[in-house]
Amino acid sequence: MTPNQFRAQHGDPTTWTTAEFDSFQVIAENTQQNPDENTLRTRLTFQAHGVFRAARKTVRVIRHLRVSSTA
């Protein structure tokens, strides 16, 4: 399977699960030495997804700490 085939099967990368991002990354790394524009765009989306996921986790921890400290 190529990265383009994966995108066609799984749709918009902004709606992918973490497992789908991981699968895409493996496919992209194994099938292309010179990635096309769509692959580069999807990789950027993957990186942004990871950053946002980490930020959401940090916000949850901060909220938890705030609630715990006021209790």
mmCIF file of the N, C-alpha and C atoms, coordinates in Angstrom:
data_MODEL
# 
_entry.id   MODEL 
# 
loop_
_atom_site.group_PDB 
_atom_site.id 
_atom_site.type_symbol 
_atom_site.label_atom_id 
_atom_site.label_alt_id 
_atom_site.label_comp_id 
_atom_site.label_asym_id 
_atom_site.label_entity_id 
_atom_site.label_seq_id 
_atom_site.pdbx_PDB_ins_code 
_atom_site.Cartn_x 
_atom_site.Cartn_y 
_atom_site.Cartn_z 
_atom_site.occupancy 
_atom_site.B_iso_or_equiv 
_atom_site.pdbx_formal_charge 
_atom_site.auth_seq_id 
_atom_site.auth_comp_id 
_atom_site.auth_asym_id 
_atom_site.auth_atom_id 
_atom_site.pdbx_PDB_model_num 
ATOM 1   N N  . MET A 1 1  ? 0.849   -1.178 0.000  1.00 0.00 ? 1  MET A N  1 
ATOM 2   C CA . MET A 1 1  ? 0.000   0.000  0.000  1.00 0.00 ? 1  MET A CA 1 
ATOM 3   C C  . MET A 1 1  ? 0.892   1.237  0.000  1.00 0.00 ? 1  MET A C  1 
ATOM 4   N N  . THR A 1 2  ? 0.492   2.229  -0.760 1.00 0.00 ? 2  THR A N  1 
ATOM 5   C CA . THR A 1 2  ? 1.232   3.488  -0.817 1.00 0.00 ? 2  THR A CA 1 
ATOM 6   C C  . THR A 1 2  ? 0.567   4.506  0.117  1.00 0.00 ? 2  THR A C  1 
ATOM 7   N N  . PRO A 1 3  ? 1.280   5.583  0.432  1.00 0.00 ? 3  PRO A N  1 
ATOM 8   C CA . PRO A 1 3  ? 0.644   6.628  1.248  1.00 0.00 ? 3  PRO A CA 1 
ATOM 9   C C  . PRO A 1 3  ? -0.632  7.187  0.612  1.00 0.00 ? 3  PRO A C  1 
ATOM 10  N N  . ASN A 1 4  ? -0.633  7.350  -0.705 1.00 0.00 ? 4  ASN A N  1 
ATOM 11  C CA . ASN A 1 4  ? -1.842  7.864  -1.371 1.00 0.00 ? 4  ASN A CA 1 
ATOM 12  C C  . ASN A 1 4  ? -3.004  6.891  -1.240 1.00 0.00 ? 4  ASN A C  1 
ATOM 13  N N  . GLN A 1 5  ? -2.745  5.600  -1.359 1.00 0.00 ? 5  GLN A N  1 
ATOM 14  C CA . GLN A 1 5  ? -3.796  4.600  -1.197 1.00 0.00 ? 5  GLN A CA 1 
ATOM 15  C C  . GLN A 1 5  ? -4.329  4.613  0.239  1.00 0.00 ? 5  GLN A C  1 
ATOM 16  N N  . PHE A 1 6  ? -3.434  4.753  1.190  1.00 0.00 ? 6  PHE A N  1 
ATOM 17  C CA . PHE A 1 6  ? -3.841  4.805  2.601  1.00 0.00 ? 6  PHE A CA 1 
ATOM 18  C C  . PHE A 1 6  ? -4.750  6.003  2.838  1.00 0.00 ? 6  PHE A C  1 
ATOM 19  N N  . ARG A 1 7  ? -4.360  7.169  2.319  1.00 0.00 ? 7  ARG A N  1 
ATOM 20  C CA . ARG A 1 7  ? -5.188  8.373  2.487  1.00 0.00 ? 7  ARG A CA 1 
ATOM 21  C C  . ARG A 1 7  ? -6.547  8.191  1.823  1.00 0.00 ? 7  ARG A C  1 
ATOM 22  N N  . ALA A 1 8  ? -6.568  7.574  0.647  1.00 0.00 ? 8  ALA A N  1 
ATOM 23  C CA . ALA A 1 8  ? -7.836  7.358  -0.053 1.00 0.00 ? 8  ALA A CA 1 
ATOM 24  C C  . ALA A 1 8  ? -8.760  6.442  0.751  1.00 0.00 ? 8  ALA A C  1 
ATOM 25  N N  . GLN A 1 9  ? -8.182  5.459  1.412  1.00 0.00 ? 9  GLN A N  1 
ATOM 26  C CA . GLN A 1 9  ? -8.971  4.507  2.190  1.00 0.00 ? 9  GLN A CA 1 
ATOM 27  C C  . GLN A 1 9  ? -9.425  5.093  3.531  1.00 0.00 ? 9  GLN A C  1 
ATOM 28  N N  . HIS A 1 10 ? -8.596  5.925  4.161  1.00 0.00 ? 10 HIS A N  1 
ATOM 29  C CA . HIS A 1 10 ? -8.880  6.408  5.515  1.00 0.00 ? 10 HIS A CA 1 
ATOM 30  C C  . HIS A 1 10 ? -9.416  7.836  5.573  1.00 0.00 ? 10 HIS A C  1 
ATOM 31  N N  . GLY A 1 11 ? -9.436  8.539  4.453  1.00 0.00 ? 11 GLY A N  1 
ATOM 32  C CA . GLY A 1 11 ? -10.034 9.872  4.425  1.00 0.00 ? 11 GLY A CA 1 
ATOM 33  C C  . GLY A 1 11 ? -9.135  10.961 4.992  1.00 0.00 ? 11 GLY A C  1 
ATOM 34  N N  . ASP A 1 12 ? -9.779  11.998 5.473  1.00 0.00 ? 12 ASP A N  1 
ATOM 35  C CA . ASP A 1 12 ? -9.108  13.204 5.960  1.00 0.00 ? 12 ASP A CA 1 
ATOM 36  C C  . ASP A 1 12 ? -8.188  12.894 7.147  1.00 0.00 ? 12 ASP A C  1 
ATOM 37  N N  . PRO A 1 13 ? -6.885  13.222 7.036  1.00 0.00 ? 13 PRO A N  1 
ATOM 38  C CA . PRO A 1 13 ? -5.947  12.933 8.131  1.00 0.00 ? 13 PRO A CA 1 
ATOM 39  C C  . PRO A 1 13 ? -6.291  13.627 9.446  1.00 0.00 ? 13 PRO A C  1 
ATOM 40  N N  . THR A 1 14 ? -7.044  14.715 9.403  1.00 0.00 ? 14 THR A N  1 
ATOM 41  C CA . THR A 1 14 ? -7.375  15.408 10.647 1.00 0.00 ? 14 THR A CA 1 
ATOM 42  C C  . THR A 1 14 ? -8.355  14.604 11.496 1.00 0.00 ? 14 THR A C  1 
ATOM 43  N N  . THR A 1 15 ? -8.961  13.564 10.918 1.00 0.00 ? 15 THR A N  1 
ATOM 44  C CA . THR A 1 15 ? -9.909  12.732 11.664 1.00 0.00 ? 15 THR A CA 1 
ATOM 45  C C  . THR A 1 15 ? -9.315  11.380 12.041 1.00 0.00 ? 15 THR A C  1 
ATOM 46  N N  . TRP A 1 16 ? -8.050  11.144 11.727 1.00 0.00 ? 16 TRP A N  1 
ATOM 47  C CA . TRP A 1 16 ? -7.431  9.846  11.991 1.00 0.00 ? 16 TRP A CA 1 
ATOM 48  C C  . TRP A 1 16 ? -7.175  9.627  13.475 1.00 0.00 ? 16 TRP A C  1 
ATOM 49  N N  . THR A 1 17 ? -7.181  8.365  13.850 1.00 0.00 ? 17 THR A N  1 
ATOM 50  C CA . THR A 1 17 ? -6.811  7.987  15.210 1.00 0.00 ? 17 THR A CA 1 
ATOM 51  C C  . THR A 1 17 ? -5.286  7.940  15.308 1.00 0.00 ? 17 THR A C  1 
ATOM 52  N N  . THR A 1 18 ? -4.784  7.793  16.505 1.00 0.00 ? 18 THR A N  1 
ATOM 53  C CA . THR A 1 18 ? -3.337  7.667  16.705 1.00 0.00 ? 18 THR A CA 1 
ATOM 54  C C  . THR A 1 18 ? -2.809  6.441  15.980 1.00 0.00 ? 18 THR A C  1 
ATOM 55  N N  . ALA A 1 19 ? -3.559  5.352  16.009 1.00 0.00 ? 19 ALA A N  1 
ATOM 56  C CA . ALA A 1 19 ? -3.134  4.118  15.321 1.00 0.00 ? 19 ALA A CA 1 
ATOM 57  C C  . ALA A 1 19 ? -3.031  4.345  13.811 1.00 0.00 ? 19 ALA A C  1 
ATOM 58  N N  . GLU A 1 20 ? -3.982  5.104  13.247 1.00 0.00 ? 20 GLU A N  1 
ATOM 59  C CA . GLU A 1 20 ? -3.925  5.391  11.812 1.00 0.00 ? 20 GLU A CA 1 
ATOM 60  C C  . GLU A 1 20 ? -2.708  6.252  11.478 1.00 0.00 ? 20 GLU A C  1 
ATOM 61  N N  . PHE A 1 21 ? -2.400  7.226  12.323 1.00 0.00 ? 21 PHE A N  1 
ATOM 62  C CA . PHE A 1 21 ? -1.206  8.035  12.101 1.00 0.00 ? 21 PHE A CA 1 
ATOM 63  C C  . PHE A 1 21 ? 0.046   7.173  12.148 1.00 0.00 ? 21 PHE A C  1 
ATOM 64  N N  . ASP A 1 22 ? 0.113   6.284  13.122 1.00 0.00 ? 22 ASP A N  1 
ATOM 65  C CA . ASP A 1 22 ? 1.275   5.396  13.228 1.00 0.00 ? 22 ASP A CA 1 
ATOM 66  C C  . ASP A 1 22 ? 1.410   4.520  11.992 1.00 0.00 ? 22 ASP A C  1 
ATOM 67  N N  . SER A 1 23 ? 0.292   3.974  11.531 1.00 0.00 ? 23 SER A N  1 
ATOM 68  C CA . SER A 1 23 ? 0.319   3.125  10.332 1.00 0.00 ? 23 SER A CA 1 
ATOM 69  C C  . SER A 1 23 ? 0.767   3.917  9.117  1.00 0.00 ? 23 SER A C  1 
ATOM 70  N N  . PHE A 1 24 ? 0.214   5.116  8.968  1.00 0.00 ? 24 PHE A N  1 
ATOM 71  C CA . PHE A 1 24 ? 0.611   5.943  7.829  1.00 0.00 ? 24 PHE A CA 1 
ATOM 72  C C  . PHE A 1 24 ? 2.103   6.250  7.865  1.00 0.00 ? 24 PHE A C  1 
ATOM 73  N N  . GLN A 1 25 ? 2.604   6.576  9.030  1.00 0.00 ? 25 GLN A N  1 
ATOM 74  C CA . GLN A 1 25 ? 4.016   6.921  9.149  1.00 0.00 ? 25 GLN A CA 1 
ATOM 75  C C  . GLN A 1 25 ? 4.902   5.753  8.722  1.00 0.00 ? 25 GLN A C  1 
ATOM 76  N N  . VAL A 1 26 ? 4.548   4.555  9.140  1.00 0.00 ? 26 VAL A N  1 
ATOM 77  C CA . VAL A 1 26 ? 5.326   3.374  8.758  1.00 0.00 ? 26 VAL A CA 1 
ATOM 78  C C  . VAL A 1 26 ? 5.265   3.172  7.248  1.00 0.00 ? 26 VAL A C  1 
ATOM 79  N N  . ILE A 1 27 ? 4.075   3.278  6.674  1.00 0.00 ? 27 ILE A N  1 
ATOM 80  C CA . ILE A 1 27 ? 3.923   3.108  5.224  1.00 0.00 ? 27 ILE A CA 1 
ATOM 81  C C  . ILE A 1 27 ? 4.728   4.162  4.481  1.00 0.00 ? 27 ILE A C  1 
ATOM 82  N N  . ALA A 1 28 ? 4.627   5.412  4.912  1.00 0.00 ? 28 ALA A N  1 
ATOM 83  C CA . ALA A 1 28 ? 5.338   6.501  4.233  1.00 0.00 ? 28 ALA A CA 1 
ATOM 84  C C  . ALA A 1 28 ? 6.847   6.306  4.308  1.00 0.00 ? 28 ALA A C  1 
ATOM 85  N N  . GLU A 1 29 ? 7.338   5.893  5.461  1.00 0.00 ? 29 GLU A N  1 
ATOM 86  C CA . GLU A 1 29 ? 8.784   5.700  5.609  1.00 0.00 ? 29 GLU A CA 1 
ATOM 87  C C  . GLU A 1 29 ? 9.284   4.517  4.806  1.00 0.00 ? 29 GLU A C  1 
ATOM 88  N N  . ASN A 1 30 ? 8.469   3.485  4.669  1.00 0.00 ? 30 ASN A N  1 
ATOM 89  C CA . ASN A 1 30 ? 8.906   2.278  3.972  1.00 0.00 ? 30 ASN A CA 1 
ATOM 90  C C  . ASN A 1 30 ? 8.720   2.315  2.472  1.00 0.00 ? 30 ASN A C  1 
ATOM 91  N N  . THR A 1 31 ? 7.880   3.199  1.963  1.00 0.00 ? 31 THR A N  1 
ATOM 92  C CA . THR A 1 31 ? 7.579   3.158  0.531  1.00 0.00 ? 31 THR A CA 1 
ATOM 93  C C  . THR A 1 31 ? 8.178   4.284  -0.287 1.00 0.00 ? 31 THR A C  1 
ATOM 94  N N  . GLN A 1 32 ? 8.628   5.353  0.364  1.00 0.00 ? 32 GLN A N  1 
ATOM 95  C CA . GLN A 1 32 ? 9.095   6.487  -0.441 1.00 0.00 ? 32 GLN A CA 1 
ATOM 96  C C  . GLN A 1 32 ? 10.382  7.084  0.100  1.00 0.00 ? 32 GLN A C  1 
ATOM 97  N N  . GLN A 1 33 ? 11.362  7.180  -0.767 1.00 0.00 ? 33 GLN A N  1 
ATOM 98  C CA . GLN A 1 33 ? 12.586  7.891  -0.423 1.00 0.00 ? 33 GLN A CA 1 
ATOM 99  C C  . GLN A 1 33 ? 12.398  9.389  -0.639 1.00 0.00 ? 33 GLN A C  1 
ATOM 100 N N  . ASN A 1 34 ? 11.613  9.765  -1.661 1.00 0.00 ? 34 ASN A N  1 
ATOM 101 C CA . ASN A 1 34 ? 11.333  11.171 -1.982 1.00 0.00 ? 34 ASN A CA 1 
ATOM 102 C C  . ASN A 1 34 ? 9.830   11.399 -1.854 1.00 0.00 ? 34 ASN A C  1 
ATOM 103 N N  . PRO A 1 35 ? 9.357   11.778 -0.676 1.00 0.00 ? 35 PRO A N  1 
ATOM 104 C CA . PRO A 1 35 ? 7.913   11.899 -0.471 1.00 0.00 ? 35 PRO A CA 1 
ATOM 105 C C  . PRO A 1 35 ? 7.281   12.990 -1.326 1.00 0.00 ? 35 PRO A C  1 
ATOM 106 N N  . ASP A 1 36 ? 6.036   12.727 -1.738 1.00 0.00 ? 36 ASP A N  1 
ATOM 107 C CA . ASP A 1 36 ? 5.308   13.725 -2.526 1.00 0.00 ? 36 ASP A CA 1 
ATOM 108 C C  . ASP A 1 36 ? 4.697   14.773 -1.594 1.00 0.00 ? 36 ASP A C  1 
ATOM 109 N N  . GLU A 1 37 ? 4.081   15.776 -2.177 1.00 0.00 ? 37 GLU A N  1 
ATOM 110 C CA . GLU A 1 37 ? 3.525   16.889 -1.396 1.00 0.00 ? 37 GLU A CA 1 
ATOM 111 C C  . GLU A 1 37 ? 2.442   16.417 -0.428 1.00 0.00 ? 37 GLU A C  1 
ATOM 112 N N  . ASN A 1 38 ? 1.577   15.491 -0.867 1.00 0.00 ? 38 ASN A N  1 
ATOM 113 C CA . ASN A 1 38 ? 0.514   15.003 0.005  1.00 0.00 ? 38 ASN A CA 1 
ATOM 114 C C  . ASN A 1 38 ? 1.076   14.269 1.218  1.00 0.00 ? 38 ASN A C  1 
ATOM 115 N N  . THR A 1 39 ? 2.141   13.497 1.009  1.00 0.00 ? 39 THR A N  1 
ATOM 116 C CA . THR A 1 39 ? 2.757   12.778 2.116  1.00 0.00 ? 39 THR A CA 1 
ATOM 117 C C  . THR A 1 39 ? 3.366   13.756 3.109  1.00 0.00 ? 39 THR A C  1 
ATOM 118 N N  . LEU A 1 40 ? 4.024   14.787 2.605  1.00 0.00 ? 40 LEU A N  1 
ATOM 119 C CA . LEU A 1 40 ? 4.611   15.794 3.487  1.00 0.00 ? 40 LEU A CA 1 
ATOM 120 C C  . LEU A 1 40 ? 3.526   16.532 4.275  1.00 0.00 ? 40 LEU A C  1 
ATOM 121 N N  . ARG A 1 41 ? 2.412   16.833 3.620  1.00 0.00 ? 41 ARG A N  1 
ATOM 122 C CA . ARG A 1 41 ? 1.305   17.512 4.285  1.00 0.00 ? 41 ARG A CA 1 
ATOM 123 C C  . ARG A 1 41 ? 0.718   16.620 5.385  1.00 0.00 ? 41 ARG A C  1 
ATOM 124 N N  . THR A 1 42 ? 0.580   15.338 5.099  1.00 0.00 ? 42 THR A N  1 
ATOM 125 C CA . THR A 1 42 ? 0.033   14.412 6.096  1.00 0.00 ? 42 THR A CA 1 
ATOM 126 C C  . THR A 1 42 ? 0.987   14.261 7.267  1.00 0.00 ? 42 THR A C  1 
ATOM 127 N N  . ARG A 1 43 ? 2.293   14.233 6.994  1.00 0.00 ? 43 ARG A N  1 
ATOM 128 C CA . ARG A 1 43 ? 3.268   14.156 8.086  1.00 0.00 ? 43 ARG A CA 1 
ATOM 129 C C  . ARG A 1 43 ? 3.177   15.385 8.974  1.00 0.00 ? 43 ARG A C  1 
ATOM 130 N N  . LEU A 1 44 ? 2.975   16.561 8.379  1.00 0.00 ? 44 LEU A N  1 
ATOM 131 C CA . LEU A 1 44 ? 2.822   17.784 9.157  1.00 0.00 ? 44 LEU A CA 1 
ATOM 132 C C  . LEU A 1 44 ? 1.573   17.697 10.032 1.00 0.00 ? 44 LEU A C  1 
ATOM 133 N N  . THR A 1 45 ? 0.486   17.167 9.469  1.00 0.00 ? 45 THR A N  1 
ATOM 134 C CA . THR A 1 45 ? -0.738  16.971 10.241 1.00 0.00 ? 45 THR A CA 1 
ATOM 135 C C  . THR A 1 45 ? -0.484  16.024 11.401 1.00 0.00 ? 45 THR A C  1 
ATOM 136 N N  . PHE A 1 46 ? 0.278   14.964 11.140 1.00 0.00 ? 46 PHE A N  1 
ATOM 137 C CA . PHE A 1 46 ? 0.630   13.996 12.182 1.00 0.00 ? 46 PHE A CA 1 
ATOM 138 C C  . PHE A 1 46 ? 1.394   14.674 13.313 1.00 0.00 ? 46 PHE A C  1 
ATOM 139 N N  . GLN A 1 47 ? 2.350   15.505 12.964 1.00 0.00 ? 47 GLN A N  1 
ATOM 140 C CA . GLN A 1 47 ? 3.139   16.205 13.983 1.00 0.00 ? 47 GLN A CA 1 
ATOM 141 C C  . GLN A 1 47 ? 2.260   17.156 14.783 1.00 0.00 ? 47 GLN A C  1 
ATOM 142 N N  . ALA A 1 48 ? 1.377   17.871 14.110 1.00 0.00 ? 48 ALA A N  1 
ATOM 143 C CA . ALA A 1 48 ? 0.470   18.787 14.804 1.00 0.00 ? 48 ALA A CA 1 
ATOM 144 C C  . ALA A 1 48 ? -0.448  18.013 15.739 1.00 0.00 ? 48 ALA A C  1 
ATOM 145 N N  . HIS A 1 49 ? -0.920  16.857 15.286 1.00 0.00 ? 49 HIS A N  1 
ATOM 146 C CA . HIS A 1 49 ? -1.783  16.019 16.120 1.00 0.00 ? 49 HIS A CA 1 
ATOM 147 C C  . HIS A 1 49 ? -1.062  15.632 17.414 1.00 0.00 ? 49 HIS A C  1 
ATOM 148 N N  . GLY A 1 50 ? 0.193   15.268 17.319 1.00 0.00 ? 50 GLY A N  1 
ATOM 149 C CA . GLY A 1 50 ? 0.977   14.899 18.493 1.00 0.00 ? 50 GLY A CA 1 
ATOM 150 C C  . GLY A 1 50 ? 1.162   16.067 19.446 1.00 0.00 ? 50 GLY A C  1 
ATOM 151 N N  . VAL A 1 51 ? 1.404   17.254 18.892 1.00 0.00 ? 51 VAL A N  1 
ATOM 152 C CA . VAL A 1 51 ? 1.578   18.450 19.721 1.00 0.00 ? 51 VAL A CA 1 
ATOM 153 C C  . VAL A 1 51 ? 0.275   18.781 20.439 1.00 0.00 ? 51 VAL A C  1 
ATOM 154 N N  . PHE A 1 52 ? -0.842  18.742 19.718 1.00 0.00 ? 52 PHE A N  1 
ATOM 155 C CA . PHE A 1 52 ? -2.125  19.063 20.332 1.00 0.00 ? 52 PHE A CA 1 
ATOM 156 C C  . PHE A 1 52 ? -2.510  18.027 21.383 1.00 0.00 ? 52 PHE A C  1 
ATOM 157 N N  . ARG A 1 53 ? -2.208  16.761 21.118 1.00 0.00 ? 53 ARG A N  1 
ATOM 158 C CA . ARG A 1 53 ? -2.515  15.713 22.089 1.00 0.00 ? 53 ARG A CA 1 
ATOM 159 C C  . ARG A 1 53 ? -1.731  15.954 23.379 1.00 0.00 ? 53 ARG A C  1 
ATOM 160 N N  . ALA A 1 54 ? -0.457  16.302 23.248 1.00 0.00 ? 54 ALA A N  1 
ATOM 161 C CA . ALA A 1 54 ? 0.369   16.588 24.429 1.00 0.00 ? 54 ALA A CA 1 
ATOM 162 C C  . ALA A 1 54 ? -0.149  17.819 25.166 1.00 0.00 ? 54 ALA A C  1 
ATOM 163 N N  . ALA A 1 55 ? -0.579  18.828 24.426 1.00 0.00 ? 55 ALA A N  1 
ATOM 164 C CA . ALA A 1 55 ? -1.109  20.044 25.051 1.00 0.00 ? 55 ALA A CA 1 
ATOM 165 C C  . ALA A 1 55 ? -2.393  19.746 25.811 1.00 0.00 ? 55 ALA A C  1 
ATOM 166 N N  . ARG A 1 56 ? -3.278  18.936 25.222 1.00 0.00 ? 56 ARG A N  1 
ATOM 167 C CA . ARG A 1 56 ? -4.516  18.576 25.916 1.00 0.00 ? 56 ARG A CA 1 
ATOM 168 C C  . ARG A 1 56 ? -4.219  17.818 27.201 1.00 0.00 ? 56 ARG A C  1 
ATOM 169 N N  . LYS A 1 57 ? -3.250  16.931 27.159 1.00 0.00 ? 57 LYS A N  1 
ATOM 170 C CA . LYS A 1 57 ? -2.876  16.170 28.353 1.00 0.00 ? 57 LYS A CA 1 
ATOM 171 C C  . LYS A 1 57 ? -2.349  17.122 29.428 1.00 0.00 ? 57 LYS A C  1 
ATOM 172 N N  . THR A 1 58 ? -1.532  18.090 29.032 1.00 0.00 ? 58 THR A N  1 
ATOM 173 C CA . THR A 1 58 ? -0.987  19.052 29.979 1.00 0.00 ? 58 THR A CA 1 
ATOM 174 C C  . THR A 1 58 ? -2.105  19.869 30.623 1.00 0.00 ? 58 THR A C  1 
ATOM 175 N N  . VAL A 1 59 ? -3.070  20.293 29.838 1.00 0.00 ? 59 VAL A N  1 
ATOM 176 C CA . VAL A 1 59 ? -4.204  21.068 30.370 1.00 0.00 ? 59 VAL A CA 1 
ATOM 177 C C  . VAL A 1 59 ? -4.991  20.231 31.371 1.00 0.00 ? 59 VAL A C  1 
ATOM 178 N N  . ARG A 1 60 ? -5.208  18.941 31.065 1.00 0.00 ? 60 ARG A N  1 
ATOM 179 C CA . ARG A 1 60 ? -5.920  18.074 32.009 1.00 0.00 ? 60 ARG A CA 1 
ATOM 180 C C  . ARG A 1 60 ? -5.162  17.962 33.327 1.00 0.00 ? 60 ARG A C  1 
ATOM 181 N N  . VAL A 1 61 ? -3.852  17.827 33.254 1.00 0.00 ? 61 VAL A N  1 
ATOM 182 C CA . VAL A 1 61 ? -3.042  17.718 34.472 1.00 0.00 ? 61 VAL A CA 1 
ATOM 183 C C  . VAL A 1 61 ? -3.125  19.002 35.276 1.00 0.00 ? 61 VAL A C  1 
ATOM 184 N N  . ILE A 1 62 ? -3.028  20.141 34.607 1.00 0.00 ? 62 ILE A N  1 
ATOM 185 C CA . ILE A 1 62 ? -3.104  21.436 35.301 1.00 0.00 ? 62 ILE A CA 1 
ATOM 186 C C  . ILE A 1 62 ? -4.465  21.591 35.970 1.00 0.00 ? 62 ILE A C  1 
ATOM 187 N N  . ARG A 1 63 ? -5.528  21.237 35.267 1.00 0.00 ? 63 ARG A N  1 
ATOM 188 C CA . ARG A 1 63 ? -6.868  21.335 35.864 1.00 0.00 ? 63 ARG A CA 1 
ATOM 189 C C  . ARG A 1 63 ? -6.988  20.421 37.078 1.00 0.00 ? 63 ARG A C  1 
ATOM 190 N N  . HIS A 1 64 ? -6.462  19.225 36.951 1.00 0.00 ? 64 HIS A N  1 
ATOM 191 C CA . HIS A 1 64 ? -6.499  18.282 38.069 1.00 0.00 ? 64 HIS A CA 1 
ATOM 192 C C  . HIS A 1 64 ? -5.744  18.845 39.272 1.00 0.00 ? 64 HIS A C  1 
ATOM 193 N N  . LEU A 1 65 ? -4.573  19.420 39.014 1.00 0.00 ? 65 LEU A N  1 
ATOM 194 C CA . LEU A 1 65 ? -3.780  19.989 40.106 1.00 0.00 ? 65 LEU A CA 1 
ATOM 195 C C  . LEU A 1 65 ? -4.496  21.164 40.755 1.00 0.00 ? 65 LEU A C  1 
ATOM 196 N N  . ARG A 1 66 ? -5.161  21.972 39.952 1.00 0.00 ? 66 ARG A N  1 
ATOM 197 C CA . ARG A 1 66 ? -5.901  23.112 40.501 1.00 0.00 ? 66 ARG A CA 1 
ATOM 198 C C  . ARG A 1 66 ? -7.032  22.646 41.405 1.00 0.00 ? 66 ARG A C  1 
ATOM 199 N N  . VAL A 1 67 ? -7.773  21.654 40.935 1.00 0.00 ? 67 VAL A N  1 
ATOM 200 C CA . VAL A 1 67 ? -8.883  21.138 41.719 1.00 0.00 ? 67 VAL A CA 1 
ATOM 201 C C  . VAL A 1 67 ? -8.352  20.501 42.996 1.00 0.00 ? 67 VAL A C  1 
ATOM 202 N N  . SER A 1 68 ? -7.274  19.761 42.884 1.00 0.00 ? 68 SER A N  1 
ATOM 203 C CA . SER A 1 68 ? -6.698  19.086 44.056 1.00 0.00 ? 68 SER A CA 1 
ATOM 204 C C  . SER A 1 68 ? -6.176  20.093 45.075 1.00 0.00 ? 68 SER A C  1 
ATOM 205 N N  . SER A 1 69 ? -5.603  21.188 44.612 1.00 0.00 ? 69 SER A N  1 
ATOM 206 C CA . SER A 1 69 ? -5.024  22.166 45.547 1.00 0.00 ? 69 SER A CA 1 
ATOM 207 C C  . SER A 1 69 ? -6.079  23.011 46.231 1.00 0.00 ? 69 SER A C  1 
ATOM 208 N N  . THR A 1 70 ? -7.260  23.148 45.629 1.00 0.00 ? 70 THR A N  1 
ATOM 209 C CA . THR A 1 70 ? -8.327  23.944 46.247 1.00 0.00 ? 70 THR A CA 1 
ATOM 210 C C  . THR A 1 70 ? -9.214  23.107 47.140 1.00 0.00 ? 70 THR A C  1 
ATOM 211 N N  . ALA A 1 71 ? -9.084  21.811 47.056 1.00 0.00 ? 71 ALA A N  1 
ATOM 212 C CA . ALA A 1 71 ? -9.949  20.918 47.859 1.00 0.00 ? 71 ALA A CA 1 
ATOM 213 C C  . ALA A 1 71 ? -9.449  20.796 49.288 1.00 0.00 ? 71 ALA A C  1 
# 
